[in-house]
């Protein structure tokens, strides 16, 4: 656990009314804590969350975190930080939502953020990405780059709202440009198991898929390794995935959780973060929440034709203007074909 004290002269007070936002007022120090389900070194989900926390630290906010927090420990970990005056307390996974909703009423002067959550409470706010937008773009890219007309995805947490948005968006993106394409999805029990992810990707590639997407944490590296081994293309989640297989990774859904949490905390201070669910995408001015990035210097692998790159840029603009809206349902994110 990391704890560093830096004074930041702000404190939180609950705005009146159920579901209203929270506002910061002048006074005592501000302290933000984060609970993570996995390791901050996973080059994926947990690393992205931790990057957000460290960016808050550069703003002069005291931070603390706990990694590899198991479900049985969610409630007590939140209570511990709340007792020590941390607010907001961020659960960096939708899996923390239940605990936040249970702890929230007991600590009604504390704000609880749930990263990738799907609901909230009087002092519980889910902060998410517009996953359907990024999944959709990845699906279009996969469809355009597939020679076999078969693409696959490996994911976890089947049925979770943000997974429905991401995987469902992926399938809808594929179908939007190649209605006859086959999309097969394999769900795993764990988001953190690269070996299981590799075997699942092998199975998809063995069935003819030549582009593999998906959404895992540490497990995502297994998808990339399988694509490297079998000569398929893959869509990653971090620049670390590009480093594993630079010729096989088409791009990464680079989640900008550092920008997301900074935007959410800034809006919280200003009393502008209203409601129980806030999603960041190409249509939100503070930050897009994520983007397709192959590396810090470029969006896509050089293997992607210029025409496809232009098509993706056009879709981003349509999302930004509101002309394009995607609303996946559970059937779109189904396992299997």
Rosetta silent file (secondary structure, phi, psi, omega in degrees, C-alpha in Angstrom):
SEQUENCE: XXXXXXXXXXXXXXXXXXXXXXXXXXXXXXXXXXXXXXXXXXXXXXXXXXXXXXXXXXXXXXXXXXXXXXXXXXXXXXXXXXXXXXXXXXXXXXXXXXXXXXXXXXXXXXXXXXXXXXXXXXXXXXXXXXXXXXXXXXXXXXXXXXXXXXXXXXXXXXXXXXXXXXXXXXXXXXXXXXXXXXXXXXXXXXXXXXXXXXXXXXXXXXXXXXXXXXXXXXXXXXXXXXXXXXXXXXXXXXXXXXXXXXXXXXXXXXXXXXXXXXXXXXXXXXXXXXXXXXXXXXXXXXXXXXXXXXXXXXXXXXXXXXXXXXXXXXXXXXXXXXXXXXXXXXXXXXXXX
SCORE:     score description
SCORE:     0.000 S_00000001
   1 L     0.000  135.319 -179.989    0.000    0.000    0.000 S_00000001
   2 E  -107.364  130.740  176.325    1.293    3.442   -0.944 S_00000001
   3 E  -135.764  124.073  175.211    0.496    6.467    1.181 S_00000001
   4 E  -136.110  133.466 -176.418    1.898    9.917    0.626 S_00000001
   5 L   -99.254  120.282  172.828    0.585   13.047    2.267 S_00000001
   6 L  -134.002  127.431 -175.715    0.357   16.212    0.254 S_00000001
   7 L   -74.686  131.322  176.121   -1.887   19.025    1.438 S_00000001
   8 L  -136.144  111.969 -166.010   -4.558   20.120   -1.031 S_00000001
   9 E   -78.047   70.592  176.120   -6.934   22.682    0.463 S_00000001
  10 E  -145.793  148.186  174.238  -10.241   21.216   -0.576 S_00000001
  11 E  -140.095  168.006 -177.075  -12.898   19.156    1.137 S_00000001
  12 E  -109.936  146.526  172.920  -16.189   17.657    0.070 S_00000001
  13 E  -135.724  142.603 -177.541  -19.708   18.402    1.142 S_00000001
  14 E   -74.926  126.948  175.619  -22.832   16.634    0.001 S_00000001
  15 L   -72.506  150.598 -176.914  -25.119   18.683   -2.191 S_00000001
  16 L   -71.556  144.257  174.438  -28.736   18.683   -1.118 S_00000001
  17 L   102.203  137.874 -179.891  -31.152   16.282   -2.763 S_00000001
  18 L   -65.096  132.881  177.456  -31.019   12.611   -3.673 S_00000001
  19 L    77.950    2.851  178.059  -28.837   11.932   -6.679 S_00000001
  20 L   -72.502  168.176  179.863  -27.450   15.450   -6.713 S_00000001
  21 L   -76.452 -176.010  175.288  -23.773   16.063   -7.418 S_00000001
  22 E  -116.693  149.889  177.506  -21.076   16.698   -4.840 S_00000001
  23 E  -127.593  147.072  174.406  -19.164   19.923   -4.431 S_00000001
  24 E   -93.461  139.347  175.318  -15.746   20.724   -2.959 S_00000001
  25 E  -126.057  161.828 -178.277  -15.448   23.695   -0.628 S_00000001
  26 E   -63.210  141.385  177.955  -12.437   25.384    0.879 S_00000001
  27 E   157.809 -122.838 -171.555  -11.069   23.715    4.020 S_00000001
  28 E   -75.250  167.808 -177.617   -9.373   20.480    4.959 S_00000001
  29 E   -62.339  155.080  176.180   -7.010   18.384    2.793 S_00000001
  30 L  -102.187  133.929 -178.737   -8.298   16.251   -0.076 S_00000001
  31 E  -135.449  129.571 -179.414   -7.354   12.585   -0.106 S_00000001
  32 E  -118.383  130.649  177.805   -8.208   10.051   -2.810 S_00000001
  33 E  -118.739  152.705  179.642   -7.901    6.276   -2.368 S_00000001
  34 E  -134.105  136.992  172.283   -8.227    3.504   -4.918 S_00000001
  35 E  -108.485  129.961 -178.308   -9.020   -0.200   -4.643 S_00000001
  36 L  -119.957  141.004 -178.725   -7.851   -2.339   -7.574 S_00000001
  37 L   -76.746  -17.807 -177.595   -8.882   -5.942   -8.356 S_00000001
  38 L  -137.915 -158.157 -175.849   -5.462   -6.902   -9.741 S_00000001
  39 L   -85.572  142.043  177.430   -1.839   -5.811  -10.017 S_00000001
  40 L   -70.154   -8.070  179.698   -0.843   -2.279  -10.983 S_00000001
  41 L  -103.064   20.514 -173.969    1.805   -3.860  -13.237 S_00000001
  42 L   -80.949   -2.556 -179.191   -0.635   -5.814  -15.455 S_00000001
  43 L    58.738   27.687 -178.030   -0.135   -3.480  -18.482 S_00000001
  44 L  -149.893 -130.035 -172.076   -3.904   -3.352  -18.790 S_00000001
  45 H   -54.930  -52.811 -175.444   -6.904   -2.436  -16.658 S_00000001
  46 H   -68.157  -38.281  177.128   -5.244   -2.091  -13.267 S_00000001
  47 H   -62.906  -37.906  179.449   -2.223   -0.219  -14.622 S_00000001
  48 H   -65.627  -40.382  177.748   -4.570    2.247  -16.330 S_00000001
  49 H   -64.932  -43.424 -179.603   -6.422    2.892  -13.077 S_00000001
  50 H   -63.687  -35.607  177.455   -3.216    3.382  -11.141 S_00000001
  51 H   -61.238  -36.374  176.912   -2.023    5.875  -13.776 S_00000001
  52 H   -64.656  -40.969 -179.689   -5.126    7.908  -13.024 S_00000001
  53 H   -64.490  -43.152 -179.266   -4.358    7.875   -9.325 S_00000001
  54 H   -68.116  -29.504  176.707   -0.772    9.024   -9.861 S_00000001
  55 H   -68.812  -35.771  175.297   -1.987   11.840  -12.113 S_00000001
  56 H   -62.990  -35.783  178.741   -4.218   13.031   -9.275 S_00000001
  57 H   -61.436  -37.677  179.728   -1.132   13.047   -7.070 S_00000001
  58 H   -66.567  -16.469  177.240    0.561   15.493   -9.452 S_00000001
  59 L   -85.657    1.032  178.646   -2.369   17.835   -8.785 S_00000001
  60 L    92.313   18.304 -179.246   -1.345   17.962   -5.134 S_00000001
  61 L   -98.525  136.642  175.756   -3.829   15.392   -3.843 S_00000001
  62 E   -71.447  135.097 -178.340   -2.825   12.826   -1.237 S_00000001
  63 E  -125.751  158.168  171.950   -3.298    9.296   -2.601 S_00000001
  64 E  -152.407  154.944  178.176   -3.387    5.742   -1.308 S_00000001
  65 E  -150.858  159.579  172.326   -4.185    2.448   -2.955 S_00000001
  66 E  -132.741  126.513  179.418   -4.691   -1.268   -2.370 S_00000001
  67 L  -105.920  164.781 -179.555   -4.117   -3.746   -5.182 S_00000001
  68 L    53.815   42.482 -179.442   -5.301   -7.346   -5.646 S_00000001
  69 L   -79.906  119.563 -178.107   -8.314   -6.653   -3.420 S_00000001
  70 L   -82.584  157.364 -175.340  -10.449   -9.780   -3.210 S_00000001
  71 H   -54.849  -39.195 -178.173  -14.254   -9.673   -3.142 S_00000001
  72 H   -64.796  -17.169 -176.239  -14.379  -10.711    0.517 S_00000001
  73 H  -105.311   -2.179 -175.257  -12.315   -7.639    1.418 S_00000001
  74 H   -55.901  -51.422 -173.831  -14.145   -4.966   -0.626 S_00000001
  75 H   -64.212  -49.843 -176.648  -16.365   -3.668    2.168 S_00000001
  76 H   -66.172  -35.835  178.411  -13.768   -3.530    4.931 S_00000001
  77 H   -63.926  -42.234  177.712  -11.179   -1.923    2.637 S_00000001
  78 H   -64.251  -43.761  179.551  -13.646    0.824    1.714 S_00000001
  79 H   -61.497  -39.696 -178.708  -14.587    1.368    5.349 S_00000001
  80 H   -60.811  -46.419  179.161  -10.931    1.620    6.335 S_00000001
  81 H   -67.444  -37.692  179.813  -10.258    4.401    3.823 S_00000001
  82 H   -63.984  -41.442  178.875  -13.507    6.168    4.717 S_00000001
  83 H   -61.858  -30.657 -177.524  -12.610    6.168    8.421 S_00000001
  84 L   -91.204    9.442  170.975   -9.271    7.779    7.517 S_00000001
  85 L    87.248   12.662  177.866  -10.937   10.605    5.619 S_00000001
  86 L   -77.241  137.413  177.850  -10.324    9.613    2.012 S_00000001
  87 E  -169.477  121.731    4.648  -12.897   10.946   -0.432 S_00000001
  88 L   -77.113  156.047  170.425  -13.540   10.080   -3.133 S_00000001
  89 E  -103.491  123.450 -174.271  -12.760    6.409   -2.663 S_00000001
  90 E  -104.620  122.018  168.366  -12.438    4.767   -6.074 S_00000001
  91 E   -96.017  108.448 -171.733  -13.243    1.116   -6.684 S_00000001
  92 L   -84.772   62.031  174.500  -11.532    0.559  -10.026 S_00000001
  93 L   174.718  145.970  175.494  -13.930   -2.092  -11.344 S_00000001
  94 H   -60.749  -17.755  179.315  -17.651   -2.583  -11.590 S_00000001
  95 H   -67.545  -14.184  178.863  -17.136   -5.433   -9.143 S_00000001
  96 H   -89.705   -3.372 -174.415  -16.824   -2.818   -6.383 S_00000001
  97 H   -61.605  -47.510 -178.204  -20.298   -1.390   -6.972 S_00000001
  98 H   -58.451  -44.688  179.842  -22.141   -3.630   -4.524 S_00000001
  99 H   -63.559  -43.139  179.975  -19.671   -2.862   -1.735 S_00000001
 100 H   -62.024  -39.538  179.975  -19.851    0.888   -2.411 S_00000001
 101 H   -69.092  -28.439  177.634  -23.646    0.807   -2.276 S_00000001
 102 H   -79.945  -37.796 -177.476  -23.514   -1.034    1.042 S_00000001
 103 H   -80.798  -33.072 -175.357  -20.850    1.159    2.613 S_00000001
 104 H   -47.294  -51.620 -178.171  -22.132    4.469    1.208 S_00000001
 105 H   -61.818  -28.141  179.922  -25.056    4.994    3.623 S_00000001
 106 H   -74.326  -28.998 -179.509  -22.766    4.397    6.627 S_00000001
 107 H  -122.527   70.491 -169.749  -20.307    7.085    5.443 S_00000001
 108 L   -75.534   -3.036  174.459  -22.700    9.599    3.945 S_00000001
 109 L  -101.552    6.563  179.677  -20.113   12.405    3.858 S_00000001
 110 L  -108.694  139.812  175.349  -17.762   10.312    1.692 S_00000001
 111 L   -94.438  136.811  176.422  -17.940   10.089   -2.112 S_00000001
 112 E  -119.131  121.847  172.190  -17.511    6.669   -3.717 S_00000001
 113 E   -99.389  142.259  173.020  -16.545    6.332   -7.379 S_00000001
 114 E  -122.559  107.095  179.210  -16.910    2.995   -9.149 S_00000001
 115 E   -69.661  123.965 -177.310  -14.782    2.782  -12.278 S_00000001
 116 L    69.294   21.775  175.388  -16.731    0.937  -15.018 S_00000001
 117 L   -77.409  177.066 -175.422  -19.717    0.630  -12.714 S_00000001
 118 L  -130.918    8.392 -179.565  -23.329    0.691  -13.883 S_00000001
 119 L  -165.088 -166.687 -178.319  -25.269    2.367  -11.083 S_00000001
 120 L  -167.435 -145.237 -178.723  -24.902    4.274   -7.858 S_00000001
 121 E  -169.255 -169.934 -177.440  -26.566    5.808   -4.828 S_00000001
 122 L   -57.286  -36.766  179.465  -26.854    9.144   -3.031 S_00000001
 123 L  -127.223   23.840  177.632  -23.060    9.329   -2.657 S_00000001
 124 E  -120.924  122.885 -177.345  -22.036    6.567   -5.092 S_00000001
 125 E  -126.088  124.085  174.038  -21.238    7.503   -8.684 S_00000001
 126 E   -83.227  128.539  177.692  -20.272    5.078  -11.445 S_00000001
 127 E  -111.720  125.602 -174.768  -17.602    6.493  -13.755 S_00000001
 128 E  -142.545  173.515  171.547  -17.238    4.706  -17.060 S_00000001
 129 E   -99.334  157.714  172.129  -16.117    4.896  -20.648 S_00000001
 130 L   -79.129   72.553 -171.723  -18.497    4.857  -23.584 S_00000001
 131 H   -57.208  -30.347 -179.477  -17.304    1.282  -24.212 S_00000001
 132 H   -62.894  -33.273  179.823  -19.743    0.750  -27.046 S_00000001
 133 H   -66.743  -47.030 -175.995  -17.975    3.447  -29.088 S_00000001
 134 H   -73.673  -36.936  175.309  -14.509    1.943  -28.770 S_00000001
 135 H   -62.307  -40.553 -179.716  -15.738   -1.631  -29.199 S_00000001
 136 H   -62.080  -46.996  178.992  -17.568   -0.574  -32.354 S_00000001
 137 H   -61.433  -41.493  178.692  -14.457    1.014  -33.871 S_00000001
 138 H   -63.040  -36.710  178.245  -12.410   -2.090  -33.026 S_00000001
 139 H   -66.086  -41.639  177.114  -15.049   -4.221  -34.734 S_00000001
 140 H   -61.619  -45.453  178.948  -14.946   -2.134  -37.896 S_00000001
 141 H   -60.551  -45.523 -179.630  -11.150   -2.382  -37.939 S_00000001
 142 H   -60.565  -43.737 -179.000  -11.256   -6.153  -37.379 S_00000001
 143 H   -63.897  -42.163 -178.729  -13.765   -6.634  -40.181 S_00000001
 144 H   -68.049  -30.063 -176.384  -11.759   -4.543  -42.635 S_00000001
 145 H   -92.740   -9.108 -178.622   -8.507   -6.387  -41.832 S_00000001
 146 L   -79.591  132.947  175.218   -9.920   -9.925  -41.897 S_00000001
 147 L   -94.296  -25.425 -176.902   -9.222  -12.013  -44.978 S_00000001
 148 L   -89.694  -15.528 -175.026  -11.260  -15.021  -43.858 S_00000001
 149 L    77.782   14.163  178.614  -14.391  -13.121  -42.871 S_00000001
 150 E  -126.637  125.385  176.628  -14.091  -14.633  -39.393 S_00000001
 151 E  -128.259  158.900 -177.636  -13.117  -12.640  -36.317 S_00000001
 152 E  -134.832  169.754  175.404  -13.073  -13.530  -32.645 S_00000001
 153 E  -149.161  143.578  176.149  -13.009  -12.032  -29.181 S_00000001
 154 E  -120.595  125.837 -174.929  -11.952  -13.304  -25.757 S_00000001
 155 E  -144.705  176.524  177.011  -13.500  -11.601  -22.753 S_00000001
 156 E  -134.176  179.450  176.820  -14.544  -12.061  -19.143 S_00000001
 157 L    55.031   50.032 -178.794  -17.342  -10.999  -16.801 S_00000001
 158 L   -55.365  132.943  176.891  -20.076  -12.061  -19.213 S_00000001
 159 L    92.492  -16.257  177.402  -23.237  -10.032  -18.791 S_00000001
 160 L   -64.230  137.736 -174.434  -21.662   -7.112  -16.930 S_00000001
 161 H   -51.505  -44.287 -178.618  -23.037   -3.888  -18.480 S_00000001
 162 H   -70.861  -24.477  175.796  -19.676   -2.511  -19.599 S_00000001
 163 H   -75.507  -37.273  174.256  -18.784   -5.888  -21.110 S_00000001
 164 H   -59.975  -43.211  179.654  -22.090   -5.954  -22.977 S_00000001
 165 H   -63.292  -46.428 -175.514  -21.259   -2.481  -24.279 S_00000001
 166 H   -70.112  -54.567 -176.832  -17.701   -3.381  -25.295 S_00000001
 167 H   -72.226  -39.319  176.215  -18.217   -6.852  -26.797 S_00000001
 168 H   -63.502  -40.704  176.469  -21.644   -6.013  -28.160 S_00000001
 169 H   -61.907  -38.732  178.057  -20.219   -2.885  -29.744 S_00000001
 170 H   -59.753  -48.813 -179.037  -17.439   -4.996  -31.274 S_00000001
 171 H   -63.522  -42.368  179.327  -19.922   -7.370  -32.897 S_00000001
 172 H   -64.185  -36.236  177.631  -22.078   -4.495  -34.158 S_00000001
 173 H   -64.128  -44.626  177.054  -19.007   -2.793  -35.610 S_00000001
 174 H   -57.802  -50.858 -174.760  -18.014   -5.926  -37.522 S_00000001
 175 H   -67.479  -24.023 -178.142  -21.521   -6.422  -38.847 S_00000001
 176 H   -66.142  -28.426 -178.381  -21.874   -2.762  -39.852 S_00000001
 177 H  -113.431  -18.285  176.672  -19.312   -3.156  -42.638 S_00000001
 178 L  -140.396   81.314 -176.340  -19.420   -6.924  -43.255 S_00000001
 179 L   -57.488  -26.652 -177.810  -22.901   -8.253  -42.469 S_00000001
 180 L   -89.716   -0.342 -178.227  -21.908  -11.772  -43.574 S_00000001
 181 L   -68.807  150.845  175.972  -18.826  -11.934  -41.306 S_00000001
 182 E   -97.864  129.376  177.133  -18.698  -14.515  -38.510 S_00000001
 183 E  -120.430  119.920  179.552  -18.036  -13.175  -35.009 S_00000001
 184 E  -120.687  132.652 -177.144  -17.330  -15.702  -32.264 S_00000001
 185 E  -118.818  132.417  174.176  -16.864  -14.751  -28.619 S_00000001
 186 E  -114.855  125.060  176.613  -15.348  -16.883  -25.863 S_00000001
 187 E   -99.836  139.803  178.555  -15.903  -15.821  -22.252 S_00000001
 188 E  -109.114  162.046  177.753  -13.493  -16.828  -19.499 S_00000001
 189 L   -76.466  -26.370 -176.036  -14.022  -17.131  -15.761 S_00000001
 190 L  -123.244  142.651  173.972  -11.035  -14.908  -15.019 S_00000001
 191 L   -86.425   -6.948 -167.759   -9.882  -11.575  -16.397 S_00000001
 192 L  -114.491   12.654 -171.470   -6.366  -12.229  -15.112 S_00000001
 193 L  -110.967   94.053 -179.384   -5.330  -15.583  -16.692 S_00000001
 194 H   -61.578  -35.877 -178.931   -3.065  -15.199  -19.767 S_00000001
 195 H   -63.464  -44.499  178.770   -2.735  -18.977  -20.246 S_00000001
 196 H   -65.614  -38.838  178.871   -6.501  -19.449  -20.464 S_00000001
 197 H   -65.087  -39.377  179.243   -6.797  -16.467  -22.795 S_00000001
 198 H   -62.908  -44.554 -179.989   -4.089  -17.868  -25.051 S_00000001
 199 H   -63.948  -40.133  178.396   -5.856  -21.218  -25.327 S_00000001
 200 H   -63.914  -42.337  178.911   -9.161  -19.512  -26.109 S_00000001
 201 H   -66.446  -39.117  174.720   -7.501  -17.407  -28.817 S_00000001
 202 H   -56.318  -43.376 -178.935   -5.832  -20.507  -30.244 S_00000001
 203 H   -63.267  -42.157  179.129   -9.273  -22.095  -30.508 S_00000001
 204 H   -65.238  -43.337  179.064  -10.692  -19.089  -32.331 S_00000001
 205 H   -65.655  -39.307  177.112   -7.749  -18.950  -34.725 S_00000001
 206 H   -61.641  -26.927  178.273   -8.031  -22.698  -35.296 S_00000001
 207 L   -87.607    5.316  175.126  -11.633  -22.093  -36.335 S_00000001
 208 L   109.883   -8.685  179.291  -10.578  -19.604  -38.993 S_00000001
 209 L   -67.990  133.027  179.634  -10.550  -16.283  -37.164 S_00000001
 210 L  -117.276    3.147  171.063   -7.656  -14.111  -38.319 S_00000001
 211 E  -137.487  128.651 -177.351   -8.344  -11.057  -36.128 S_00000001
 212 E  -122.436  125.827  173.366   -8.874  -11.386  -32.374 S_00000001
 213 E  -112.449 -155.463  178.012  -10.208   -8.674  -30.068 S_00000001
 214 E   137.673 -175.618 -179.284  -11.621   -8.868  -26.578 S_00000001
 215 E  -150.914  102.967  176.502  -11.472   -7.358  -23.132 S_00000001
 216 L  -135.723  169.912  174.759   -9.360   -8.829  -20.331 S_00000001
 217 L   -92.284 -112.678  178.064   -6.987   -7.459  -17.724 S_00000001
 218 L   -58.691  -29.332 -179.412   -3.674   -9.309  -17.233 S_00000001
 219 L   -63.717  -20.448 -175.043   -5.186  -12.095  -19.331 S_00000001
 220 H   -62.535  -27.791  178.347   -5.187   -9.929  -22.442 S_00000001
 221 H   -60.122  -27.890  177.567   -1.483  -10.602  -22.974 S_00000001
 222 H   -66.486  -35.256  176.004   -2.461  -14.199  -23.771 S_00000001
 223 H   -62.904  -44.956 -178.079   -4.538  -13.017  -26.728 S_00000001
 224 H   -64.565  -42.095 -179.636   -1.579  -11.081  -28.076 S_00000001
 225 H   -64.354  -40.089  178.605    0.794  -14.004  -27.625 S_00000001
 226 H   -63.598  -42.143  178.308   -1.576  -16.363  -29.442 S_00000001
 227 H   -62.959  -39.953  177.902   -1.852  -13.942  -32.373 S_00000001
 228 H   -63.783  -44.450 -177.668    1.925  -13.690  -32.495 S_00000001
 229 H   -65.095  -37.116 -171.407    2.326  -17.469  -32.420 S_00000001
 230 H  -105.345    1.522  176.957   -0.268  -18.137  -35.117 S_00000001
 231 L    74.955   25.269  176.154    0.205  -15.148  -37.431 S_00000001
 232 L   -96.477  171.799  172.654   -3.184  -13.566  -36.722 S_00000001
 233 E   -96.504  155.356  178.119   -3.928   -9.938  -35.960 S_00000001
 234 E  -141.298  157.486  173.969   -5.001   -8.763  -32.504 S_00000001
 235 E  -114.908  120.680 -174.092   -6.383   -5.654  -30.858 S_00000001
 236 E   -96.943 -168.157 -179.248   -4.693   -4.868  -27.563 S_00000001
 237 L  -129.656    1.495  179.628   -5.312   -2.693  -24.532 S_00000001
 238 L  -161.457  163.136  177.237   -1.939   -1.056  -23.909 S_00000001
 239 H   -65.244  -23.932  174.132    1.323   -0.111  -25.574 S_00000001
 240 H   -61.384  -31.425  177.068    2.817   -3.049  -23.687 S_00000001
 241 H   -71.439  -37.872  174.097    0.738   -5.292  -25.932 S_00000001
 242 H   -58.992  -40.108 -178.472    2.188   -3.617  -29.016 S_00000001
 243 H   -64.053  -31.792  179.783    5.649   -4.375  -27.622 S_00000001
 244 H   -65.935  -41.682 -175.138    4.799   -8.097  -27.351 S_00000001
 245 L  -147.976   74.385 -174.658    3.911   -8.399  -31.044 S_00000001
 246 L   -59.905  -27.092 -179.846    4.458   -5.155  -32.981 S_00000001
 247 L   -84.061  -18.647 -173.199    3.687   -6.768  -36.334 S_00000001
 248 L  -105.253  -20.498  178.912    0.486   -8.452  -35.151 S_00000001
 249 E   -83.652  122.359 -179.438   -1.175   -5.762  -32.997 S_00000001
 250 E   -79.067  -39.991  178.107   -3.366   -3.529  -35.159 S_00000001
 251 E  -171.971  177.366  174.051   -4.051   -0.989  -32.414 S_00000001
 252 E  -126.152  143.379  167.831   -4.977   -0.778  -28.746 S_00000001
 253 E   -80.922   92.815 -173.826   -8.103    0.511  -27.095 S_00000001
 254 E   -82.855   99.490 -175.910   -6.015    2.863  -25.012 S_00000001
 255 E   -81.153  121.470 -174.261   -8.171    3.677  -21.998 S_00000001
 256 L   -93.856   62.220 -176.579   -7.298    7.085  -20.606 S_00000001
 257 H   -65.972  -23.834  175.329   -8.341    6.455  -17.033 S_00000001
 258 H   -63.017  -44.528  178.539   -5.867    9.063  -15.846 S_00000001
 259 H   -68.851  -37.743 -178.562   -7.811   11.685  -17.822 S_00000001
 260 H   -63.055  -48.626 -178.268  -11.155   10.188  -16.811 S_00000001
 261 H   -68.824  -35.860  176.067  -10.469   10.320  -13.079 S_00000001
 262 H   -63.723  -43.841  178.932   -8.961   13.797  -13.300 S_00000001
 263 H   -62.370  -43.264 -178.045  -12.044   14.972  -15.228 S_00000001
 264 H   -65.884  -43.582  179.603  -14.397   13.334  -12.718 S_00000001
 265 H   -66.979  -40.689  178.998  -12.616   14.772   -9.678 S_00000001
 266 H   -62.277  -44.042  179.120  -12.416   18.213  -11.309 S_00000001
 267 H   -68.520  -32.738  176.561  -16.122   18.137  -12.132 S_00000001
 268 H   -63.091  -45.430  178.937  -16.836   16.883   -8.612 S_00000001
 269 H   -60.244  -37.762 -176.273  -15.014   19.873   -7.124 S_00000001
 270 L   -82.965   -1.131 -178.269  -16.941   22.245   -9.334 S_00000001
 271 L    72.997   21.896 -176.658  -20.263   20.681   -8.369 S_00000001
 272 L  -104.603   -3.841 -179.646  -20.829   19.614  -11.980 S_00000001
 273 L   -90.549   94.374 -171.859  -20.678   15.843  -11.569 S_00000001
 274 L  -113.659  137.675  177.338  -24.375   15.132  -11.291 S_00000001
 275 L   102.981  175.749 -175.742  -26.162   11.790  -11.294 S_00000001
 276 L   -97.307   -9.298 -177.722  -25.234    8.219  -10.532 S_00000001
 277 E  -144.313  125.384  179.683  -23.621    7.293  -13.875 S_00000001
 278 E  -130.360  123.370 -179.157  -21.191    9.314  -15.998 S_00000001
 279 E  -118.291  135.964 -179.286  -19.659    7.921  -19.220 S_00000001
 280 E  -107.692  130.530  179.691  -16.819    9.528  -21.190 S_00000001
 281 L  -151.064 -165.345 -178.398  -16.534    9.105  -24.949 S_00000001
 282 L   -63.422  -17.934 -178.037  -15.864   11.008  -28.155 S_00000001
 283 L   -94.076    4.234  179.213  -18.955   13.090  -27.407 S_00000001
 284 L  -107.592  130.982 -172.877  -17.757   14.423  -24.016 S_00000001
 285 L   -70.229  -31.171 -175.040  -15.683   17.633  -24.005 S_00000001
 286 L   -66.331  -41.906  178.315  -13.516   16.959  -20.922 S_00000001
 287 L  -165.695  150.581  176.350  -11.944   13.801  -22.362 S_00000001
 288 L   -77.523  -12.221  178.957  -12.818   11.115  -24.900 S_00000001
 289 L    84.885  -36.724  179.200  -12.093    8.510  -22.238 S_00000001
 290 E  -163.956  174.259  175.273  -10.146    6.292  -24.647 S_00000001
 291 E  -164.377  166.282  175.005   -8.882    6.153  -28.210 S_00000001
 292 E   -86.184  117.930 -179.288   -7.347    3.758  -30.698 S_00000001
 293 E  -140.410  123.274  174.881   -3.569    4.000  -30.336 S_00000001
 294 L   -79.160  -37.459 -179.910   -0.908    1.629  -31.662 S_00000001
 295 L  -155.045  172.765  177.058    1.836    3.648  -29.973 S_00000001
 296 L   -59.554  -24.333 -175.081    2.219    7.126  -28.503 S_00000001
 297 L   -91.929  -21.993 -173.389    3.161    8.334  -31.984 S_00000001
 298 L  -147.132  157.054 -176.489    0.483    6.711  -34.121 S_00000001
 299 L   -83.610  -35.501 -169.699   -3.070    5.386  -34.004 S_00000001
 300 L  -135.727  154.779  171.602   -2.721    2.272  -36.138 S_00000001
 301 L   -57.028  144.638 -179.748   -0.273   -0.359  -37.311 S_00000001
 302 L   -61.249  -17.842  179.013    1.323    0.563  -40.649 S_00000001
 303 L   -72.205  -16.381 -179.209   -0.386   -2.510  -42.103 S_00000001
 304 L   -78.387  122.872 -178.855   -3.771   -0.799  -41.853 S_00000001
 305 L   -60.302  150.993 -179.173   -4.654    0.822  -45.213 S_00000001
 306 H   -59.294  -34.826 -179.827   -5.094    4.582  -45.321 S_00000001
 307 H   -64.346  -36.852  177.905   -8.695    4.162  -46.427 S_00000001
 308 H   -69.940  -41.838  177.724   -9.530    2.181  -43.303 S_00000001
 309 H   -59.053  -42.248  179.902   -7.807    4.745  -41.102 S_00000001
 310 H   -65.661  -39.018  178.516   -9.873    7.491  -42.755 S_00000001
 311 H   -61.889  -43.626  179.588  -13.049    5.489  -42.232 S_00000001
 312 H   -64.246  -41.089  177.906  -12.316    5.130  -38.511 S_00000001
 313 H   -61.792  -38.530  178.349  -11.615    8.861  -38.175 S_00000001
 314 H   -64.577  -38.044  178.605  -14.950    9.572  -39.833 S_00000001
 315 H   -67.852  -37.913  176.564  -16.760    7.315  -37.363 S_00000001
 316 H   -59.915  -42.622 -179.881  -15.096    9.087  -34.430 S_00000001
 317 H   -64.941  -35.470  178.282  -16.411   12.408  -35.730 S_00000001
 318 H   -69.137  -36.928  174.284  -19.894   10.955  -36.023 S_00000001
 319 H   -63.461  -42.994 -176.948  -19.739    9.771  -32.416 S_00000001
 320 H   -63.693  -37.931 -177.615  -18.533   13.221  -31.359 S_00000001
 321 H   -82.372  -15.283 -176.229  -21.359   15.016  -33.139 S_00000001
 322 L    90.746   -1.216  179.135  -24.017   12.596  -31.962 S_00000001
 323 L   -65.020  -34.631  179.334  -24.808   11.510  -35.515 S_00000001
 324 L  -111.806  124.630  175.463  -23.763    7.935  -34.648 S_00000001
 325 L  -132.524  134.986 -177.402  -25.067    6.245  -31.508 S_00000001
 326 L  -121.982  130.732 -179.076  -24.628    2.576  -30.681 S_00000001
 327 L  -131.959   81.988 -179.326  -26.670    0.755  -28.052 S_00000001
 328 L   -65.839  149.408  173.598  -25.647   -2.911  -27.763 S_00000001
 329 L  -117.017  172.531 -175.331  -27.905   -5.365  -25.946 S_00000001
 330 H   -56.384  -35.807 -179.953  -27.006   -8.680  -24.302 S_00000001
 331 H   -62.214  -35.672  178.981  -27.717  -10.621  -27.474 S_00000001
 332 H   -65.134  -28.762 -177.367  -25.073   -8.585  -29.324 S_00000001
 333 H  -100.791   17.005 -176.199  -22.498   -9.621  -26.680 S_00000001
 334 L   -61.854  152.393  171.796  -23.481  -13.266  -26.567 S_00000001
 335 L   -74.368  160.499 -178.137  -20.919  -16.029  -26.303 S_00000001
 336 E    82.823 -162.289 -176.647  -20.398  -18.254  -29.303 S_00000001
 337 L   -82.030    0.000    0.000  -21.041  -17.246  -32.891 S_00000001
